[in-house]
Amino acid sequence: MSILYEFDQELHDRTLYQEGREEGRELYLIVLVSRMIQQKIPAEKIAAQLGENVSKIKKICSLIEENGSMVKECDAEIIYEKLQDGEM
């Protein structure tokens, strides 16, 4: 018995668009956290101000500190990939 799947281009495009938006949001979050670290704001306060999970912000803070104190946009992608890979 074979099952045929019909490719849905519109669904595919929407999925890629949504994934791109989520990645962009995460990259922006990493840059914001980096800027707040530069201002000596603690992770708990960063999480509260940004409405994010404290453990997620702490992971981002640790990765930022490992990669230098100020994250440039190209470095944000490296940190994003490490978060996706579950490094920590």
Sequence and secondary structure as in RCSB ss.txt:
>XXXX:A:sequence
MSILYEFDQELHDRTLYQEGREEGRELYLIVLVSRMIQQKIPAEKIAAQLGENVSKIKKICSLIEENGSMVKECD
AEIIYEKLQDGEM
>XXXX:A:secstr
        HHHHHHHHHHHHHHHHHHHHHHHHHHHHHHTT  HHHHHHHHT  HHHHHHHHHHHHHT SS  HHH
HHHHHHHHHHT  
